């Protein structure tokens, strides 16, 4: 994600006062969870301009980058999946179709100045969720949700870059963007997870081969350590020999769920996927700590919550860890006993943070505070929604496949067209034109990250 300037939305002292309208949550009651999720979902749209005069469908706008809008609509697909509430379906469908771009691969030209592989990929995960969760199909004159996910995947396979660091996707797609020389875990993690999910849904093993190739590269280059810590990224100009060791929760969640999909796809017969799941679960303890009220194992963003420096992007990261923990429980059921309590305890903490502003139900950032901390916005609301609704994971069917309940229409050649679409992962011919692929932190940002947060991860 981009490293945006810190957007402070700390409320005034008068708005920090807890309200009797706080979200009430009993994690053992599906009805209570659905009521809490409904309140949290309303908070997600508190500042959404996309359905208002002058607004653009699918965009929250400044200070939020385009990718986070895509992630937010993924949360709304999840909301429908968990609760059955169709209140936001029209807005969600409109957003997913409006932002798809002229080539149906989530590359709208007006986002090119900041378009990363991870940004494009988050929108792809949203439509992949729509396909898996049997979300209502788009109109017949539009590609299906599955086809849109395939289109993004196709457009990214041609950006695989073996000429630096032995492979991997760059962060930014276009050479003129700061970040082009950075190869980060999230861009490759999204590609890995999307490939795993497409393999499971379609039964096409070529997707799985791409997923495994990406996973193996991530470990070989050191973005994932031998003991399953997930780091931020590396500079391709130095052949990825210098790793930025900061740890973010969404990287752990992304690779965890991707591994769980591969575990499911291979029927648990390939040891590396269980080893990956178990190893990441062991390392995820860094993202949980006891809350002020004594609740154990409440989720927090280790790299920035303690110092109060979470930027706009980072304030949404717990949403994805929550989402992917829930998916892991479904894809690798043996993890339920270990992971469900993490969701439930975190959901309790999130609900206690939802006492802010005049509504008395606006959710804060730091769930370990057991109260509203004054931080609020799309990321905070989305995170609270995902962790609360994720506790309903036992109440829903597993993600569908083409053979089991899945109805979404696919198109394995959509996105790039012809022989520049879906490719064999064992063949990686690239040209300068093909490698319009993806990412590097500017020198200023690298200095800020390494100097400001390297203490976190050594």
N, C-alpha and C positions, 0 to 999 in steps of 0.2 A: 504494500500500500504506500501511498505517498506520505512523506513526512510533512504534514501541514503545520502551519503556525499554530501555536497553542491557542485554542479558542476557549476563553474563560466565560462560563455561564454560571459562575457561582452566584447564587441568589443572595439577596439581602438578608440581614439578620432576622427581620420580621418574617420572612418566608421560610426560615429554618424551623419554625415551631411545628412540632408534630400535630397532626390533625386526627380527629376521630374518624375521618373518612379513609383511613389507611386500608390498604388491600389486606383482607383477611384470607388466610390460606391454611387449609388442612391438607397436607400432602397425602393423606390416606383416604381422602374423599374426592372422587372424580368430579362431583358437582361443585365442590369448593374450588377445585383447581380450574374448572372451566369458567367459573365466575371471576376468579382472579385473573385468568388469561384475558377475559373480555375487557377488563379494566386496563390491563397492560397494553392490549392491542389498540385501544383508544388513544393511549399515550403515544404510541408509535406515530400516529397521524396528527398529533397535536399541532405540528407546524408544517404539515404537508401542503404545498401550494398547487400540486399537479392537477387537482380536480376543480380548481378555482379559475375564474376569468384571468387570463394572462399567464397562467401556469402551464408548465410542460408536463404531460403525463409521464410518470416514471421518475421524475426528478424532484429531490428536495431542494437542490440548489445550494448556494453558499451558506455555511462553510463546508458543506458535505460534498465530497468527491462523488463522481458518477458510480463508482463501484459500490459504495455503501447503499445507494438507492437500490441497486440490484440485490444486494444482500438482504435489505429490508423486505423486499417482496418475496424473497425466499422464506423469511420468517412468516409472512402472511400465507404462503402456500402451506407451511407447517401449521399455522393457526387453523386453517380450514380442515386440515388432515386430523388434527387432534380434537377439535371441538365440534366440527360439523357446521359451524356458524358461517353463513354465506355473506355476511354483511359487507366484507371487503373484496369479494370475488370480482366484481365489475371493475373496480379500481386496479386490482392486481393484474387481471387479464389485459386491460388497456395498457398498463405500464409495460408488461413483458412484450407486447406486440409493438408498441410505439418506439421502444428503444432498440429494436433489433438491427437497424441499419439496412442499407440498400442491398447488401449481400447476404442478409439473413444470418449474420454471424456475430452480432453484438459488437460491431465496429462502426458506430455512427460517426460521420466525418466531423461533427462539431465537438467530439471528445478527443480528437487526435493529439492535441497538445499535452495530454496527460494519460494517454491510453496504454496501460500495461497488460501483459499477459494475464496477470492475476485479476485485474479489473474485468476483462472480458470473461475470464473463467468463472468469476462469481456469478455473473448473469447466467452462464451456462449451467452452473450447479442449481440455480433457481428453476430453470426449465427442466432440468433433469429430475428434480424433485417433483415437478408437476407431472411428468410422465410416470414416475415410480408410484406416486401417491394417488394416481388416477384422478387428478384435478381435472375439472371440465375442459374438454378440448377447445382449441381456438376455432373460429369460423373455418369452413371448408376451403376458403380461398387463401388461407395462410398455411405455412408449413406447420406440422405438428410439433409438440414440445420436444419429442425425441429427436426429430429432424433438426431442430434448432441447436440442441446439445451436440449432435453429431457435426453440425456445421462449424461450431466453435472448435471442436476437437480437430477437425480436418485442417482448419486454418492454422492451428498451432503445430501440427506435426511437421509442416514445412519450415518451421522456425527452429527446429532442433539444431543445435549448433555444435558440431563435433570439433570445430577448428580451434576453440578455446575451451580449456578445462575438460576436454574429452567429451563434451556433450552438454546437455541441459538447455533449458530455455533462459533467455535473458529476461530481465524485469520489464523494461519498456519495449514496445513493439517497434517504434520508429527511431531511427538513428539520431534525429534532431532533438530528442527528449533527454533531459538529464535523467540518468538511471539506465541508459542503454548498456553500459559496460558492467552492470551488476547482475549477477545470477543469484536469485534469492530462493529461499525455501518455499515461500508461499506460492510463487508462480509455478514452480515445479510440483509442489504439493497439490495444487488444484488440478493440474494436468494429470497427475498420478491418480487422484481420486476420481476424476471424471472418467478416465480410461477404465478404472476398475468397475465403476457403476455402469458404464456402457457395455462392458463385457458381460456383467451379470444380467443386464436387462435383455440384451440381444442374443447372447450366446455366442457372439463372434469373438474368437480367441485372439484375433489380432489386436483388439483393444487391450486385452489382458497382457499381451506381450509388450505393448507400449508402456502400460502401467508398470510392469516389472522392470523394464529397462530404465524408466525414470527413477523408480525407487532405488534400484541398484546404483545408479549414478549418484544420487543424493548421498547415499552412505559412502560410496567410494571417494567422493570429493571432500567429505567431512562435514557437510551441512547437517547430517545426522551422525552423531558420534557412535562409536562401537557400543556404548552402553545406552543408546537411544535418546540422548538429549538432542533436541532440535534447535539449531542456531539460525540466525537471520539470513545470512548470505555471504557472498564472496565477490571480490573484484576480479573480473575476467582479464583485465589488463595485467594482472599479476598471476595469471593462470590459476586463479582460485586457491593460491597457496596461503593467502591471508584471510582467515574466516572471521567474520563479525559474530562474536559469541553471545550476543544478547538473545534471550529466550522470550518468546511471546506465546501466549496460550493458544492462539489460533493455529500456529504451526503444529503444535502437538496434536490438537484436535483434528486437523486436516489429515495428517499422516495416520493417526490412529484409526479414523473411520475408513480411509482408503485401504489400510491393511485389513480391516474387518470385512470390507467388501471382497477383497481378494481371498480371505479366509473362507467366506461364504461361497464364492464362486468356485473354489477348488475343493469344496466339501471338507475343509479342514485337513486335507491330505498333504499339504505343503508346509513343512515345519516353519519356514521362515516367516509366514504370516502370523502364526500364533506367537512366535518369538517376538515379532515386532509389536504386536498388541500388548503382550505382557511387559515388554521392556518399556514401552511408552507409558503404560499405566504406572509402572514403578517410578518413572521420572516425573510424572504429573504432580507429584506431591508438592512440587515447588509452587504450584498455582492454587494451593489450598492452605488455609490456616484457621485457627479457632477464632470465632467472632467475639466481640466484646461481651456478649451475653452468655458466653460459654458454649455456644453451638459449635461442634467440631467440624472441620473440613468444609469451610465455606470458601467458594471460589474468589480469587482476587488476581489482578494483573500485577505480577510480582515486580516487573521492571519499571513501573511508573506510578502505581497507586501509593506506595509508601512515601515517595518524594513529591507527590501531587503534580506530576508533570505529564500525565496522560494527554496526548493530543486527540484531536477529533476522531481520527481513525482508531486509535488504541482504545478509546472508550467504548468501542463496539466489539472488541475481540472476544469477550466472554460469551457473547451471543453464539459465536461459532464453536467454541469449545463445548458449550452446552448442547448445541444442535448435534454435534458430531459424537458426543458421548451417548446421546440417546440413540443415534443410528448404530453405533457400535453394539449397544445392548441388543438391538434387533438382529444385526448381522452375525454376531458372535455371542449367542445367549449365555455362554458360560461366564461372561463378564458381568452379568446382571448383579450378582450378589456384591460385587466390589464397586460397581459404578453407580447403581441406582441411589445408594445413600449419599453419594457426592452431589447428585442432582437435587435430591430432596433437601439436604441441609443447605445447599446454596439457594434453592428456591425460597426457603424460609427466610434466609438473610435478605434476599432480594425483595421479598414482600415487605419486610420490616423497613426497608429503605424507601418504600413508596408512600411517603407521607408529606411530599413536598408541594409547595406553591399553594395557591388559593383553593385548588381542587382537593388538596390533601391526599392525592393518589399518584402524584408524579414521582417517578422512581429515581433514586440516586445512583452514584457510581460505586461507592465502597460498601459492599454488602456486609463486610465484617464489622461495620460501625453500629449495626442494629438500629439504625435511624437514618433519616434523610440527611445527606452530607452537603447539600447545596449544589451539587453538580447535576445537571439534567440536560437532555437532548435526545436526538434520535438513537445514538449508540446506547445510552443508558436504558431507554425504553425498550429497544429491541432486545438487549441482553436480558432484561427482566422477563420479557415475554417468552423468550426461548427457553430459559431455565425453568420457568413455571410450567409452561405447557409440556416441556420434555418429561416431566414427572408422570405424564399420562401414557408413557411409552408402552406399558402393559395393556392398555385399553385399545390399541390400534393394531391393524393388520401389518405384517411386514411390507416393505416396499415391493411393488408388483414387478413382474417381468413380462416379456412378450408372451410367454407361455402360461402365465398365471395372472389373470385379471388385467394385464396391461393392454390398453387400447390406443395409445398414442402412436401416430403415424411417424415412421422414420424415413430418412433419405440419406444413405451412407455416402452419397456424392455431393451433398449440399455444402455450400460455403466457399470453396475455391474453384470447383469445376474441373472436369476432366481428370487428367493424371496428376493434377496438383492437389487433389483431395486426399482421401484416406490412403495411407502408404504403409508398406511393410516396414516395421521398426528395425529389421535387420539390415535395411538399406537406407543410408542417410546421405544421399547426394545433396549438397547445398551449394547455392551460388550466392553472390553478394545480394542479388535481388530477392532470393528466398529468405535470406537471413534478416528480414525486417523484424526481428524478434527481440526483445524485451528487457533489460534493466540494470540500472546502476544508481547508487546514491551519490549525489554530488559530494564534492570534497567537504563542503561545509557541513552537510548532513552527517557524513561519516565521522567527522571530528566531533560533532554534537553527540552522536550515538556512542562512539567509543569512549569519548571523554566523560559523558554524562551517565552512561548506564553499563559500561563494561564490568563494573564491580559486581554486577548481578550474577555473572555466569561462569567465572573462571573455573 
